[in-house]
Amino acid sequence: MKNPIERLAQVANDWQHRPLTPEVDWATRRALLDWFATTLPGTRHAPATLLSEAFSTTRGTGKAMCYVDGLEGTPRYAALLNATASHTVEFDDIFKDGGYHPGSSTIAAALAIAQDVSASRDRLHRAIIGGYEVGCRIALAIQPSHYTYWHTSATVGTIGAAVSTAMLLGASQPQIGHAIALSSSFAGGHQQNLQGEGMAKPLHAGHAADAGLMAGMAASHGVTASLDSLNAPNGFAAATSDSTGNWDVALDGLGEWTPITRMTIKNHGCCGHIFPALDGLKVLRERENIPLNQIQRIHIEGYGATYSMCNRPAPNSDQEARFSLQYCIAAFVVLGKVRLQAFESAMLSDTRVRDLMKRVTVSERSDIAKEYPAKRMANIIVTTNDGKKHIHFQETRKGDPEDPMSDDELIEKYDELTTGILPRPELEQIKNNILWGNELPGGLG
């Protein structure tokens, strides 16, 4: 097998000049709009707001827009804060087969560089596509074992950001390869800071964007690294998974399909492992018309991560609540959706939600677990006060390629999540420019 870094560098380099089909171009525009939909609300929350104060003296001089404070600065400064904001409210896109959120770090890095060097819209699109291609395929090579100890959005996100950066800076194919190799040494972010308390998780994406920028900038100026960094016995895959990488799977279809056309757009503002339960509960309640006061118990049967990551019966913060199946199920029953309002302080202490949480349970079901990660499914069992069980088996997640969000649904998500962040005319300008314009999004083209 040809060295995976060389093959990945080749496909990324090909995206610098190969024709973009309408499907790929539109998928990229959707990814950009979705990035703004999840980033802009995150700019009003910690840790991005705290980082704005902590790193204010490092802003430097540049044309990259930091959406947290609305000021321009160096690409590394803007990308760090923007990517952190993008991973805060849990709405960022997913490459489900790799268990990976590419957008937060890859688009943050690409957009910051594109703004700073006044790149064309076409070059920005190509860099995003290339960054998604390389990052998503590396995730395929190391998952699911990588996720035992490592957070792909932090680790693989660094590599995706490095590729996008190198492409926008005019790197050659060999230099893109060295950007991949360098960034594999900068990648970090472990599971405890993903699942535990604190603010580190959003910073995983911020650091990935920043470290990826550093690798891409260095490689584009001639800094080199070992081109065996991904698949060597002591390389990235071996150090962070249970093998030296499943590269046959990762590189299958290279040049025939590209990951950005197979993205999941999140419909709910919580951990994606809760989505099948929420989608199934929506179907069940609409079909059976079950009143809140008649619900005695809700039990969710899911796959391993549904239980191991999301069985959190007593979350103490909004961040923990986003990973609590009990909380999200209860909030969904009360509100009808799990978006930004669900994690405001009033809802976190709502007595209806807190009472219902005590009646929500979750378990792993072997046949559902067997189909993961290719399929994300759940079985929902609602028991009412009369002892009757209402059951629905949910085979898909809304937003996945098998059950995608329409363009109208994506636009509705953007409009809802960004309301009040910027004046409506500015939000409309960003949206229209992304979907139908030719300038860089954000008004800086």
C-alpha positions in Angstrom: 0.0 0.0 0.0 1.2 3.5 -0.9 2.1 5.6 2.1 -1.3 7.1 3.4 0.2 10.5 3.9 1.3 10.6 0.3 -2.1 9.5 -0.9 -4.0 11.9 1.3 -1.7 14.8 0.3 -2.3 13.9 -3.4 -6.1 14.0 -3.1 -5.9 17.3 -1.1 -3.6 18.8 -3.8 -6.0 17.6 -6.5 -8.8 19.6 -4.9 -6.7 22.7 -5.6 -7.6 22.5 -9.3 -10.1 19.7 -10.1 -13.6 20.7 -11.2 -16.1 21.2 -8.4 -19.4 19.5 -9.2 -22.6 21.3 -8.2 -23.1 18.7 -5.4 -19.7 19.3 -3.9 -20.0 23.1 -4.2 -23.5 23.1 -2.5 -22.3 20.7 0.2 -19.5 23.1 1.0 -21.9 26.1 1.1 -24.1 24.2 3.5 -21.2 23.3 5.7 -20.2 27.0 5.8 -23.7 28.2 6.7 -23.9 25.5 9.4 -20.5 26.6 10.8 -21.9 30.1 11.3 -25.1 28.7 12.8 -23.2 27.0 15.5 -20.3 29.5 15.9 -22.2 32.7 16.4 -24.2 31.7 19.4 -21.0 30.2 20.9 -19.3 33.6 20.7 -21.5 34.8 23.6 -20.5 32.0 26.0 -17.5 30.9 28.0 -14.9 29.7 27.3 -14.6 31.8 24.2 -15.5 35.0 26.0 -12.8 34.3 28.7 -10.2 33.5 26.0 -10.9 36.9 24.4 -9.7 38.5 27.6 -6.9 36.0 28.3 -5.3 36.3 24.9 -6.2 39.9 24.0 -2.5 40.9 24.0 -1.7 38.2 21.4 -4.2 39.4 18.8 -1.5 40.8 16.6 -2.0 42.4 13.2 -4.0 40.7 10.5 -7.2 40.6 8.5 -8.8 37.5 10.1 -12.1 38.2 11.8 -12.6 37.1 15.4 -16.3 36.7 15.7 -16.1 36.6 19.5 -15.2 40.3 19.8 -15.8 41.5 16.3 -12.2 42.6 15.7 -9.6 41.6 13.2 -6.3 40.0 14.1 -3.9 37.2 13.2 -5.3 34.0 11.7 -4.1 32.0 14.7 -5.8 34.3 17.2 -9.1 34.3 15.2 -9.1 30.6 14.5 -8.4 29.7 18.2 -11.4 31.7 19.5 -13.7 31.0 16.6 -13.2 27.3 16.7 -13.7 27.3 20.5 -17.0 29.2 20.0 -18.0 26.8 17.3 -17.7 23.7 19.5 -19.5 25.3 22.5 -23.3 24.9 22.0 -23.0 21.4 20.4 -24.4 22.1 17.0 -21.3 21.5 14.9 -21.4 19.0 12.0 -20.5 15.3 12.2 -18.8 12.8 10.0 -20.7 9.9 11.6 -18.7 7.0 10.2 -15.5 8.5 11.8 -17.2 9.9 14.9 -15.7 13.3 14.1 -16.7 17.0 14.0 -14.6 18.4 11.2 -16.2 21.8 10.8 -15.3 23.6 14.0 -11.6 23.5 13.5 -11.2 23.0 9.8 -13.5 25.9 8.7 -12.2 28.2 11.5 -8.7 27.7 10.3 -9.6 28.0 6.6 -11.7 31.1 6.9 -9.1 32.9 9.1 -6.4 32.2 6.5 -8.6 33.1 3.6 -9.6 36.4 5.1 -6.0 37.2 6.0 -4.6 36.5 2.5 -7.7 37.8 0.7 -8.3 34.5 -1.0 -11.1 33.9 -3.4 -14.3 32.1 -2.5 -13.2 29.2 -4.8 -9.9 28.8 -3.0 -11.7 28.8 0.4 -14.1 26.1 -0.8 -11.3 23.9 -2.1 -9.3 24.2 1.1 -12.4 23.3 3.2 -13.1 20.3 1.0 -9.5 19.1 1.2 -9.4 19.6 5.0 -12.6 17.6 5.4 -11.3 14.9 3.0 -8.1 14.3 4.9 -9.5 14.6 8.4 -12.5 12.4 7.8 -10.5 9.7 6.2 -8.0 9.6 9.0 -10.9 9.3 11.4 -12.1 6.3 9.5 -8.6 4.7 9.8 -8.4 5.0 13.6 -12.0 4.6 14.8 -13.7 3.3 16.9 -10.8 2.4 19.2 -9.3 5.9 19.1 -12.3 7.2 20.9 -11.5 5.1 24.0 -9.0 7.7 25.2 -9.0 10.4 22.6 -11.4 13.1 21.2 -11.3 13.1 17.4 -12.4 16.7 17.1 -9.2 17.6 19.0 -6.8 15.2 17.5 -7.9 14.7 13.9 -9.3 18.2 13.9 -5.7 19.4 14.1 -4.8 17.6 10.9 -7.8 18.8 9.0 -7.0 22.4 9.9 -3.4 21.9 8.9 -4.4 20.7 5.4 -6.8 23.6 4.8 -4.1 26.1 6.0 -1.4 24.6 3.7 -3.7 24.6 0.7 -4.7 28.3 1.1 -1.0 29.2 1.5 -0.2 27.7 -1.8 1.6 24.6 -0.5 2.8 22.0 -2.9 1.7 18.4 -2.7 4.8 17.3 -0.7 4.3 20.3 1.6 0.7 19.3 2.3 2.1 15.9 3.2 4.5 17.5 5.7 1.6 19.6 7.1 -0.2 16.3 7.8 2.9 14.8 9.4 3.7 17.8 11.5 0.1 18.2 12.8 0.0 14.6 13.8 2.6 15.5 16.5 0.6 18.5 17.6 -2.7 16.6 18.0 -4.1 16.1 21.5 -7.3 16.0 23.6 -8.3 13.2 25.9 -11.6 11.7 26.8 -11.7 12.9 30.5 -11.8 16.5 29.3 -14.5 15.6 26.9 -16.8 13.8 29.4 -15.9 15.5 32.7 -16.8 18.9 34.1 -15.1 22.1 33.0 -14.7 24.1 29.8 -11.9 22.1 28.2 -14.0 20.4 25.5 -14.7 23.5 23.4 -11.0 24.3 23.6 -10.2 21.0 22.0 -11.5 22.4 18.7 -9.9 25.8 19.4 -6.5 24.2 20.0 -6.9 22.0 16.9 -7.5 25.0 14.7 -4.5 26.9 16.2 -2.1 23.9 16.2 -3.2 23.0 12.7 -2.5 26.6 11.5 0.9 26.3 13.0 1.6 23.1 11.2 0.2 24.3 7.9 2.1 27.6 8.0 5.3 25.8 8.9 5.0 23.2 6.2 4.2 25.8 3.5 7.4 27.5 4.3 9.5 24.3 4.0 9.4 22.7 7.5 9.4 19.0 7.1 8.5 15.9 9.2 8.4 12.1 8.9 6.1 11.0 6.1 5.5 7.8 8.0 3.9 9.7 10.8 0.4 8.2 10.4 1.1 4.5 9.8 4.5 3.7 11.3 4.6 1.2 14.3 5.2 4.2 16.6 3.2 6.7 14.6 -0.1 8.6 15.2 -2.5 5.7 14.5 -0.5 3.2 16.6 -0.2 5.7 19.5 -3.9 6.6 19.6 -5.8 3.4 18.5 -5.5 -0.3 18.6 -3.6 -0.7 15.3 -1.4 1.2 12.8 -4.6 2.2 11.0 -7.3 0.6 8.9 -6.1 2.4 5.7 -7.9 0.2 3.3 -11.2 1.3 4.7 -10.0 4.9 5.1 -8.8 5.3 1.5 -11.6 3.3 -0.2 -13.2 5.4 -2.9 -10.5 8.1 -2.8 -11.2 10.3 -5.8 -14.7 8.9 -6.3 -16.5 10.5 -3.4 -15.6 13.1 -0.8 -16.7 13.3 2.8 -18.1 16.8 2.7 -21.0 15.4 0.7 -21.8 12.9 3.5 -22.0 15.1 6.6 -24.5 15.1 9.4 -26.0 18.5 10.2 -27.1 18.5 13.8 -30.8 19.2 14.5 -30.4 19.1 18.3 -28.0 21.0 20.5 -26.7 18.1 22.4 -24.5 15.0 22.1 -25.2 13.2 18.8 -25.5 9.9 20.6 -28.8 11.2 22.1 -30.3 12.1 18.7 -31.9 8.7 17.8 -33.8 8.8 21.1 -35.0 12.3 20.5 -36.1 11.7 17.0 -37.9 8.5 18.0 -39.6 10.1 20.9 -40.9 12.8 18.5 -42.4 10.2 16.2 -43.9 8.3 19.2 -45.5 11.3 20.8 -46.9 12.6 17.6 -48.3 9.2 16.8 -49.7 8.4 20.2 -50.4 12.0 21.4 -49.1 11.2 24.9 -49.6 14.0 27.5 -46.8 14.9 29.8 -48.8 14.2 32.9 -49.5 10.7 31.7 -45.9 9.6 31.3 -44.8 7.2 34.0 -41.5 6.1 32.6 -39.3 6.5 29.5 -36.7 3.9 28.7 -34.2 4.2 25.9 -32.3 1.2 24.5 -29.3 2.3 22.5 -25.7 1.5 21.5 -22.6 1.6 23.7 -21.9 5.3 23.6 -25.6 6.1 24.3 -25.1 4.5 27.6 -21.4 5.1 28.5 -21.4 8.8 27.5 -24.9 9.9 28.0 -26.2 8.1 31.1 -26.0 11.2 33.3 -29.1 11.3 35.6 -28.0 14.4 37.6 -26.2 17.0 35.4 -24.9 20.0 37.3 -24.2 22.4 34.4 -25.4 23.2 30.9 -22.4 21.4 29.4 -23.2 18.3 31.4 -26.8 18.6 30.5 -25.9 18.5 26.8 -24.5 15.0 27.4 -27.3 13.8 29.7 -29.8 11.6 27.9 -32.1 12.0 31.0 -32.0 15.8 30.8 -32.4 16.0 27.0 -35.3 13.6 26.9 -37.1 15.5 29.7 -36.4 18.9 28.1 -37.6 17.7 24.7 -40.9 16.5 26.2 -41.4 19.9 27.9 -40.2 22.1 25.1 -40.8 20.1 22.0 -37.1 20.6 20.9 -33.6 20.6 22.3 -32.0 23.8 21.1 -30.5 26.8 22.8 -33.5 27.5 25.1 -33.1 24.0 26.6 -29.8 24.9 28.2 -30.7 28.2 29.7 -30.7 28.5 33.5 -34.5 28.6 33.7 -34.8 25.3 32.0 -32.0 23.7 33.8 -33.9 24.2 37.1 -37.4 23.7 35.7 -39.3 21.5 38.0 -41.2 19.7 35.2 -37.8 18.8 33.6 -36.2 17.7 36.9 -39.2 15.6 37.8 -39.4 13.8 34.5 -35.6 13.2 34.5 -36.1 10.8 37.4 -38.3 8.6 35.2 -35.9 8.4 32.3 -33.5 5.4 32.0 -31.1 4.1 29.4 -29.5 0.8 28.6 -27.3 -0.7 25.9 -29.1 -3.2 23.5 -26.8 -5.7 21.8 -28.4 -5.8 18.4 -28.4 -1.9 18.2 -24.8 -1.8 19.5 -23.7 -4.3 16.9 -24.7 -1.9 14.1 -22.8 1.0 15.5 -21.1 3.2 14.1 -22.5 2.6 10.6 -26.1 3.0 12.1 -27.2 5.1 15.0 -30.5 3.7 16.3 -32.6 3.6 19.4 -35.6 1.9 20.8 -38.0 4.1 22.8 -40.4 2.7 25.3 -42.8 5.1 27.0 -44.9 3.6 29.8 -48.0 5.6 30.7 -49.9 5.7 34.0 -52.4 3.1 32.9 -49.5 0.6 32.5 -49.5 0.7 28.7 -46.2 0.6 26.8 -45.8 2.7 23.7 -42.8 1.6 21.6 -41.0 3.0 18.6 -37.8 1.7 17.0 -35.9 4.6 15.4 -33.5 3.5 12.6 -32.0 6.9 11.6 -31.0 10.3 13.0 -32.4 13.4 11.5 -29.6 15.2 9.8 -27.6 12.1 8.9 -27.0 11.4 5.1 -29.8 8.8 5.4 -32.2 11.3 6.8 -30.8 14.7 5.8 -31.9 18.2 6.8 -33.3 20.0 3.8 -32.0 23.4 2.7 -35.0 25.0 4.2 -34.4 23.2 7.5 -30.8 24.3 7.6 -31.7 27.9 6.9 -34.3 27.7 9.7 -31.6 26.4 12.0 -29.3 29.2 11.1 -32.0 31.8 11.6 -33.0 30.5 15.0 -29.6 30.0 16.4 -28.2 33.3 15.3 -31.1 35.6 16.3 -29.9 38.4 18.5 -26.2 37.7 18.0 -25.8 40.3 15.2 -28.3 42.7 13.6 -30.6 40.9 11.3 -29.4 42.7 8.1 -25.9 41.5 8.9 -27.1 37.9 9.5 -29.0 38.0 6.2 -25.9 39.3 4.4 -23.8 36.4 5.8 -26.4 33.8 4.8 -27.0 35.2 1.4 -23.3 35.6 0.6 -22.6 32.0 1.7 -25.4 30.4 -0.2 -25.5 32.5 -3.4 -22.6 35.0 -3.3 -19.1 34.9 -4.6 -17.3 36.8 -1.8 -15.9 35.4 1.4 -18.5 35.0 4.1 -18.5 37.4 7.0 -18.4 40.6 4.9 -14.6 40.6 4.4 -14.3 39.3 0.9 
